[in-house]
Amino acid sequence: MIVCEVQVEKVAERMVKWLKVGGYIFFRESCFHQSGDSKRKHNPTHYREPRFYTKVFKECHVVDSSGNSFELSLVGCKCIGAYICWTWQKVSSQNDRGFQQFLDNVQYQLNGILRYERVFGQGFVSTGGVETTKEFVAKLDLKPGQKVLDVGCGIGGGDFYMAEKFDVDVVGIDLSVNMISFAIERAIGLKCSVEFEVADCTKKEYPDNTFDVIYSRDTILHIQDKPALFRSFFKWLKPGGKVLISDYCKSSGTPSSEFAEYIKQRGYDLHDVKAYGQMLWDAGFVDVIAEDRTDQFIKVLQRELDTVEKDKDAFIGDFSQEDYDAIVGGWKAKLLRSSSGEQRWGLFIAKKN
């Protein structure tokens, strides 16, 4: 097995060397999911989890004769049955991928994703997990064959739910390579139309009138220029299309020094619910609904915290005391900020005429 892994690493290195800067590598592999490994037991072919290939190619760096360093940037992943298709682009190692590296190396390390999933429920890394997903998706009146863009798709739970329940085609994008790696693993063997792509929503381009729905859960808080993003959403939506967003917000007025430091430390861009809704109006949307859902947020946070604390021993056994303390401390801090009225949670729905 070690020899095979080394061979894959060597193949990746050769491909990067052969490729021009800006060029692409596309490959397809039959993979297995960790929870469904029957193929590997009865077939001499060396099946691996998708994250193995993602890790090898993501960590592949080459240096040319002039001392220039190059690496691969994951452009897209798509699951077709048991097959995973990857598209990578050769880029200079000097490319600024600072925020993406922060997400993958700090906030959303593989272990971090798993512990978040333990809190939110299988397939989810957003507030309320499947419960809030079902409630919010029900407001979209999805029809078979419609096309949905999920901005900040995480590990894909909402995408699988929409595709399986309503027979829609879903494209999930996220800046975190680790998130997308988990998402495509969960897609193996599913008979629904979901594809995932590593992409920066502020730089991504789609043709006008591509999607029937744009959906985003607790992601746009990271985006500084929300008006520009909402104008892109408006263009990407078909006439009659809808956007649904849940996001962290703040109360109107000047935040306390403690909350201001939290916002700065996390790199968030937060607005009050009314101002957030106004940005959607200004982008051209109509029938804008901007609801303060902080009371619901508090109830969900408390329920999630209670579940983790009740499951303390098992949680620590599967992760660590440090992980447990980080989750419990983080949830208690969010409860305190929300109960004081400083941190808010908004739900936004709007339509393109």
Backbone hydrogen bonds, N-H to C=O, Kabsch-Sander energy under -0.5 kcal/mol:
donor,donor_aa,acceptor,acceptor_aa,energy
5,E,1,M,-2.3
6,V,2,I,-2.3
7,Q,3,V,-2.3
8,V,4,C,-2.1
9,E,5,E,-2.2
10,K,6,V,-2.2
11,V,7,Q,-2.5
12,A,8,V,-2.5
13,E,9,E,-2.2
14,R,10,K,-2.4
15,M,11,V,-2.4
16,V,12,A,-2.1
17,K,13,E,-2.0
18,W,14,R,-2.4
19,L,15,M,-1.5
22,G,90,K,-2.4
23,G,20,K,-2.3
25,I,88,W,-2.6
27,F,86,W,-1.8
29,E,84,I,-2.3
31,C,29,E,-0.6
31,C,82,A,-2.6
32,F,48,R,-1.5
33,H,36,G,-0.7
36,G,33,H,-2.1
41,K,37,D,-1.1
42,H,38,S,-1.2
42,H,39,K,-0.7
43,N,39,K,-0.7
47,Y,45,T,-1.4
48,R,30,S,-0.5
52,F,49,E,-1.5
53,Y,49,E,-0.8
54,T,50,P,-2.2
55,K,51,R,-2.6
56,V,52,F,-2.5
57,F,53,Y,-2.4
58,K,54,T,-2.3
59,E,55,K,-2.2
60,C,57,F,-0.7
61,H,59,E,-0.5
62,V,70,F,-2.2
64,D,68,N,-2.4
67,G,64,D,-2.0
70,F,62,V,-2.8
71,E,91,V,-2.5
72,L,60,C,-0.6
73,S,89,Q,-2.8
75,V,87,T,-2.9
76,G,87,T,-1.7
77,C,196,F,-2.5
78,K,85,C,-2.1
79,C,194,V,-0.5
80,I,78,K,-0.5
80,I,83,Y,-3.2
83,Y,80,I,-2.2
84,I,29,E,-2.9
85,C,78,K,-3.0
86,W,27,F,-2.7
87,T,76,G,-2.3
88,W,25,I,-2.8
89,Q,73,S,-2.4
90,K,23,G,-2.5
91,V,71,E,-2.7
93,S,69,S,-2.6
95,N,92,S,-2.0
97,R,95,N,-1.1
101,Q,97,R,-2.7
102,F,98,G,-2.1
103,L,99,F,-2.4
104,D,100,Q,-2.4
105,N,101,Q,-2.6
106,V,102,F,-2.2
107,Q,102,F,-1.5
108,Y,103,L,-3.9
109,Q,106,V,-0.7
113,I,109,Q,-2.5
114,L,110,L,-1.9
115,R,111,N,-2.0
116,Y,112,G,-2.1
117,E,113,I,-2.6
118,R,114,L,-1.7
119,V,115,R,-1.2
120,F,116,Y,-2.8
121,G,117,E,-2.6
124,F,121,G,-2.4
129,G,126,S,-2.2
131,E,128,G,-1.3
132,T,128,G,-0.7
133,T,129,G,-1.6
134,K,130,V,-2.7
135,E,131,E,-1.9
136,F,132,T,-2.7
137,V,133,T,-2.8
138,A,134,K,-1.6
139,K,136,F,-1.5
140,L,137,V,-2.1
141,D,138,A,-0.6
145,G,167,D,-2.7
146,Q,143,K,-2.0
148,V,169,D,-3.1
149,L,213,V,-2.4
150,D,148,V,-0.5
150,D,171,V,-2.9
151,V,149,L,-0.7
151,V,215,Y,-2.6
152,G,150,D,-0.7
152,G,173,I,-2.6
153,C,150,D,-0.6
153,C,173,I,-2.1
156,G,153,C,-1.9
157,G,123,G,-2.3
160,F,156,G,-2.6
161,Y,157,G,-2.0
162,M,158,G,-2.3
163,A,159,D,-2.6
164,E,160,F,-2.6
165,K,161,Y,-2.5
166,F,162,M,-2.1
167,D,163,A,-1.1
168,V,162,M,-0.7
169,D,146,Q,-3.0
170,V,168,V,-0.6
170,V,193,S,-2.7
171,V,148,V,-2.9
172,G,170,V,-0.5
172,G,195,E,-2.9
173,I,150,D,-2.7
174,D,197,E,-1.7
177,V,175,L,-0.6
180,I,176,S,-1.9
181,S,177,V,-2.4
182,F,178,N,-2.0
183,A,179,M,-2.4
184,I,180,I,-2.5
185,E,181,S,-1.5
186,R,182,F,-2.0
187,A,183,A,-1.0
188,I,184,I,-0.6
188,I,185,E,-0.9
189,G,81,G,-2.4
190,L,187,A,-2.0
192,C,190,L,-0.8
194,V,192,C,-1.2
195,E,170,V,-2.1
196,F,77,C,-1.5
197,E,172,G,-2.2
199,A,174,D,-1.4
199,A,197,E,-0.7
201,C,199,A,-0.7
203,K,200,D,-1.9
204,K,200,D,-2.2
209,N,235,K,-2.8
209,N,237,L,-0.5
210,T,207,P,-0.6
210,T,236,W,-2.0
211,F,236,W,-2.5
212,D,147,K,-2.6
213,V,147,K,-1.6
214,I,242,K,-2.1
215,Y,149,L,-3.1
216,S,244,L,-2.1
218,D,216,S,-0.6
218,D,246,S,-3.0
219,T,246,S,-0.5
222,H,219,T,-2.1
223,I,220,I,-1.6
226,K,224,Q,-1.2
229,L,225,D,-1.6
230,F,226,K,-2.9
231,R,227,P,-1.8
232,S,228,A,-1.7
233,F,229,L,-2.5
234,F,230,F,-2.2
235,K,231,R,-1.8
236,W,232,S,-2.6
237,L,233,F,-1.7
238,K,211,F,-3.1
240,G,352,K,-3.2
241,G,238,K,-2.6
242,K,212,D,-2.1
243,V,350,A,-2.3
244,L,214,I,-2.6
245,I,348,F,-2.8
246,S,216,S,-2.2
247,D,346,G,-2.1
249,C,344,R,-2.9
250,K,271,H,-1.8
251,S,342,E,-1.5
260,A,256,S,-2.8
261,E,257,S,-1.9
262,Y,258,E,-1.9
263,I,259,F,-2.6
264,K,260,A,-2.2
265,Q,261,E,-2.9
266,R,262,Y,-2.1
267,G,263,I,-1.0
268,Y,263,I,-2.0
269,D,221,L,-2.7
276,Y,272,D,-2.3
277,G,273,V,-2.3
278,Q,274,K,-2.1
279,M,275,A,-1.6
280,L,276,Y,-1.0
281,W,277,G,-1.8
282,D,278,Q,-2.9
283,A,279,M,-1.1
284,G,281,W,-1.8
285,F,280,L,-1.9
286,V,351,K,-3.0
289,I,349,I,-3.3
290,A,288,V,-0.5
291,E,289,I,-0.5
291,E,347,L,-2.9
293,R,291,E,-0.8
293,R,345,W,-3.2
297,F,293,R,-2.4
298,I,294,T,-2.6
299,K,295,D,-1.9
300,V,296,Q,-2.6
301,L,297,F,-2.8
302,Q,298,I,-2.5
303,R,299,K,-2.2
304,E,300,V,-2.7
305,L,301,L,-2.7
306,D,302,Q,-2.6
307,T,303,R,-2.0
308,V,304,E,-2.1
309,E,305,L,-2.7
310,K,306,D,-2.3
311,D,307,T,-1.5
312,K,309,E,-1.2
315,F,311,D,-2.8
316,I,312,K,-2.8
317,G,313,D,-2.2
318,D,314,A,-2.1
319,F,315,F,-2.2
324,Y,320,S,-2.3
325,D,321,Q,-2.8
326,A,322,E,-2.1
327,I,323,D,-2.3
328,V,324,Y,-2.7
329,G,325,D,-2.6
330,G,326,A,-2.1
331,W,327,I,-2.7
332,K,328,V,-2.3
333,A,329,G,-2.0
334,K,330,G,-2.0
335,L,331,W,-2.4
336,L,332,K,-2.2
337,R,333,A,-2.4
338,S,334,K,-2.5
339,S,335,L,-2.7
340,S,336,L,-1.7
341,G,338,S,-0.9
342,E,337,R,-1.3
343,Q,337,R,-1.5
344,R,249,C,-2.4
346,G,247,D,-2.9
347,L,291,E,-2.4
348,F,245,I,-3.2
349,I,289,I,-2.1
350,A,243,V,-2.0
351,K,286,V,-2.5
352,K,241,G,-2.5
353,N,351,K,-0.6
